[in-house]
Amino acid sequence: MQAYQYVCPTRIEMGFGKSQELPAILQSVQAGSSILLVSDPGIIRAGLVEPIQSSLEQAGYTVTLFDALSQNPRDTECLAGAALFREVSAQMVLAIGGGSAMDTGKAIALIGPNGGTPAEYADGHLPYERIAPIVCVPTTAGTGSEVTRSAVITESATHRKMTLKHAALRPTLAILDPALTYSVPAAVTAATGVDALVHAIEGYTCKVTNPISQAFGARAMEKIVKALPSAYADGNNAQARYDMLEGSLLAGLCFGSADVAAVHCLAEALGGMYDTPHGVANSVFLPHVLRFNAQEDKALHARLSRYMGFASDSDADDEACDKLVSGIESWTGSLGIPKLRDLPGVNEADFPRIVELSVQNGSTPSNVRSITAADYMRILQEAYQAQ
């Protein structure tokens, strides 16, 4: 019988208009009055930050903005944010945006009070302690970082994607307002939505999963596969936007106390090499890793196929697994996500380095089927040759 632990201390506030209630909600959290607000220039240009910042300042909070972020956050950016955190004597971090803002915010909340570098924490040389309160307001339906214990940061010098991971990195508060996702472009909606689906799939299937994670993951898969095409086709579809943000949340709760696996290992290597958007990188590898993994446990992957509506209860497991792979390929294709060979910068000469980075990823051992460097290379080549 399995022994497991599930922890999520984050207070979750979900619903249209919740971001307008942030000052009042923060009062009940009592995390301090000096805020470092972490966001990115695109979110600021979209007009999502100013109303929240103004309402906080009117409520008596001191707010300092840090917006020097990349779509794949870098260690140098985290260090700059941490220096600003100390300079303004911030007491909490408020991250508004997608995964880059939330992961950067977590790193700043760790390094600001304690010093050090992301690598020193990721490699186990410094303890996770005295972390400032973290408040997350996601503006995309994808990463689930608002409820997870992880932050993925790129080491600029090596292109390695490092994972900061500790229970203390879970945000104090998550404010989920679907209205903030209306302005997300269709291509970003698609990519971040696929990222959420991969979180649910890998959190459900990985070797360190648990029944609670699987319950969240099953519901997330069902919601995301149905809602994402509608949100992609019509960004103002309120029900689809709500369902996607909730699906992303459920997927975060799924993998947040389990792990991701080989799809993410490849995707993070690709993102580190070429700055490929994370959801796009996940998408190009997903069907190929599923085909590889299904050979290990067909009954498990047949269940996934049924949760997502690709197979019926009457389908045999072999048939359900085939429908899972073909269904995912058709589904991602309908979202306009490009193939691996069409992504900027991708070069076959770099494949050995991508494989090396994938093998080094701490989530490789969690993959449901044991995977070697040779396996990663075959999956990479298969994805590259896909039409």
N, C-alpha and C positions, 0 to 999 in steps of 0.2 A: 504494500500500500504506500502511496506517495505522501511524502511530507512536503509542505510548502508554506510560504508566507506571502501575504498580500497586504500592502500598506499603501494608503493614499490619503494623506492628511489635507489635501487641497480642498478648500471651500469652492464649490462650483456654483456660479450664478448664470443660468441659461435663459435666454428669451429676447425677443425684440425689445429694444430700448434699454437694455441692461447697462450699456456703456454710459448712458445719461445718469445712471444712479451711482456711478463710481464714487463720487465724493462722500455720499452718505454711507455707502458700504465700507469705504476705507475707515470711516470714523469708528465703526464697530470692530475693525481689525486692530486698530491702535498700533500701527507699525511705525509711526513717526510722522513728522510734518515736512521733511526735506526729501524730495523725490528726484532721482535721476531717471528721466524718461528716455528710453532707448527705442528708436524707430529708424526707418530707412527713408531716403529721399523720395522714393516713389509713393510711399504711404502718406508722407507729408504733402506731396503735390496733389494727391487725391483728396485732400481736405479732411482726412479722418482724424488727424492728431490735434489740430487747433481747437475744435470744440471741447475735446476732453481736457486738454491742457488749460484752457480758459476756465472751465468749470472748476477745476482743481484749485487754480490760483484765486478765483473768486471765493472759494471755500476756505482760504487761508493757507493753502499749501505753497511751499517754495518749490518750483519746478525748473530743473535744468535739462536742456535737450542735448542728447548725444545721437548723431545720425550718420556717423562715418562707418557705414556697414556695406558689406558685399553680399551677394545672394548666397554665397557659400562663406560663412563668417571665418575670418582669419584671426590667428593668435595676436598679431600686431594690433588689430582693431580692438580686441578684448583688453589688451594692455593699455591702450589709449583711453578706453572707457573707464577702466579701473582707476587710472590716474585722475581723471576728471571726477570720479566718485569721491576720491579722497580730497581733492582740491575744494569741492563745494560742501564737504561734510555731509554727504547724502546719507539718509537713514534707510532708504528702501529703493528698489529698482522697479520701475513700471515699464514693461515691454509691450509695445503696440505694433503689431505686424505679423508676418509669417514666421516660419521657423528660424530664419536668420536673426530677426530681432529678438525672439524669445531665447534662442540658444546663446546669443551674445549677452543678453541681459543676465542669464544665469551665470555665465562666466564672470561677468563684472561683479555680480553680487557675491561671488566666491573670492575673487582676486582683490577686489576693492578693499575689503576689511583686512585681508590676510597677506597680500603680496604674493610673490611667486609668478610662475608662468603656467599657461594651460598644460604644457607638456609635463611639468612637474606633478600636477595633480593626475593627469591621465595615466602617467607611468608609475603612479603609486609612491612618489617621493615626498609628497606633502599631504597632510591630513585635511579632510573636508570638515571645517569647523568655523564657527562664528560667521555663518553666511547671512547676509542681509536679507530681510523679507523680500520676496519676489512676487510681483503681481503681473499676470499675463492677460492681454486682451488680443486674441487672435483675430486677424483680418483675412485669413485664408482658411479653407477647410482642408487641412492636409497633415500637418506634422503631429498634432496632438501634444506638442511640447508643453502646453499649458497645464498638463497633469502628469508629466513624466519626470523621472529622476535623472535624465540625460541631457547633455548638450554636445553637439558634434561641431568641432572646430578644426579648421585646416591649419596645419603647421606650414607657414609660408616657405620656409627654407627647403622642405623635403616633399611638399605636396601631400604629406600623410594626413588623413582625416583621423583626428583623435576624438575619443569619446570620454567626456567627463561624466562620471556616473556615480551617484550616491543618493541615498534617500533624502538627505538634507537639501538636495537641489530641487526637490519638488516645490512648486510655487505655493505660497501661502493662499493665494486667491486667483481664481480664473473667472474672467468675465467674458461670456460668449454671447455676442449680439449679432445675429445673422444679418442685420441691416448693414453692418460694416463690410460684408463680403459682396455687396451688390456691384461695387466698382471694379472687382477683380476681372481682368481680361479673360476671354474664353480660353486662350492657350494656357494661362496660369491656373485657371479653374480646373482644366483637364489634368495638368501635371500634378498639382497638389492633391487632387482627388485620387489619382492613382497611388500616390505616396500613402495616403490614408488606407487604401485597400490593401497595399502590401504590408502595412503595419498589422492589420487584422489577420491577414493570411499567415504571416511569419510568427506573430505572437501566438496564434492558435496552434501552429504545427511544430514550433521549435522544441528542442529537447528539454528546455527548462520551463515549458508551459505549465499551467495549472488550471483547475476547473473554473476558477473565477475569471481568469484571463480568457479562457475559451468561451465562456458565456458572453462576455463583452464582444469578443471577436466575431462570433456567429451572428449577432445582431448587427454589428458594424458592416460585415460583408453584405448582408441582405439589404441594408439601407443604401449603401454606397453604390452598388451595382445598379440599383433602380434609379437613384436620384441624380447621379452625376451626368448622364446624357441630357437630362432636362435642364440642369443648371448650366451646362455647357451651351445648350441651344438658346437659352433665354436667361440671361443673368439676373433679370428682375423677377424670376419665378420664386415667390416667397416660400412656398412649401419646399421646393427643391433646395433652396439656399439653407433653410432651417434643417432639413434632413441631412444635408452634407456636413454642416457644422456639427450636428449631433453625431453623425457617423464618424467624423474625424475624432471627436471627443471619445467615443466608445472604443475606437481603434487605439487611441493613446492609452486608455485604461487597460486595454488588452495587452499591448506589448510592454507597457511601462513597468509591470511587475513580472515580466517574462524576458523576452529578448527578440531581436530581429535575427536574420540569418543570411544565407548566401546571396539573395537578391540585393540586400543592402550592402553587403561586403563588396560586390562588384560595382554597385552604383556609387558608393562612397569613393572607391578607387577612381572611377571615371570622373567624378566631380572634382576630386583633388587634382587630377591631371589636366582637365580641360575647362574647369569651372562650369560643367554641364549642370543645368537645373536638376535638382535632386529627384523630383518626380519623373522627369523625362528619363533619367538614367535608370530609375526603378522600372519604368514601363518597358524599356527595350530588353531588359533581362528577364522579366517576370515569367512569360510563357516557357522560356527555355529552362529556367530553374525548376518550374513546376513539372515539366516533363521529366527532368532528371530525378526530382524528389519522389514523384509518384511511383517510381519503380521500387522504392523502399517500403511504402505503405499505401497500397491502392485503396484500402477501405477508408483511410483518413482523408485522402484527396478526393475520393468519391463524395464524402460528406461535404467538403468545400464546394464541389460542383453543384450539389443540391441546394446548399444555403444560398448560392448566388443565382440559382434559377437556370443554370446551364443544363442540368440533368434532372430527371424525375426520379421519384422513389422506385419506379418500376425498372429503371435502367440497372443493368449489372455494373459492378464496380469498374471493370475494364472499360466499358462504354462510357461510364460517367467520367472517368479520368480523361479519356480522349476528348469528351465534350468540354471538360474544364480547360484544356489547353487551347482548343479551337475557339471556345467561347471567349476566353481572355484575349486572344489575338484579334478576333472580330471586334470586341468591345473597345479595346484600346485603339484599334484602327479607326473606329467611328468617331473618336475624339481628336483625330488629326495629329496624333503624336508621331513624330518621325521615327524611322528605323535607325539602328546604330550607325550604319555606314553613312547616313546622311547628316550626322551631327558634326558641327564645326570642330575641326582639329583632330578628329579621331584618325589614328594612324596605326596600321597593323604592326609597324616596327615597335610600337609602345606596348604591345600586348604582354610581353614578358614582365614589364614593370607593373602593369595593371594586375596581372596574376599575383605577383609578389605582394602588392599592397593588399589584395583580397585575402590571401593566405594569412597575412599578419593581422588582419582585422580581428578584434576580440570576439566578434559574433560568429566567426567561422565554426567553432566547436558546437555552437547551438543549432546548426542546420540539422534538420530531421534525418537526413542521410549524410553519412560521413563523406567529406568532399576534399579532394587533393588538388594540388597545383595542376596536375594533368586534367582533372575534371573541370577546373575553372577555365583552362585554356580551351577545352572542347566547347564549353558553353559559350565562351566569348566568340569563338570562331563561328559557331552555329548562329549566334545573334547577328554577327557581322554579315553573314551570307543570306540572312532572311530577306525576302522580297516583300 
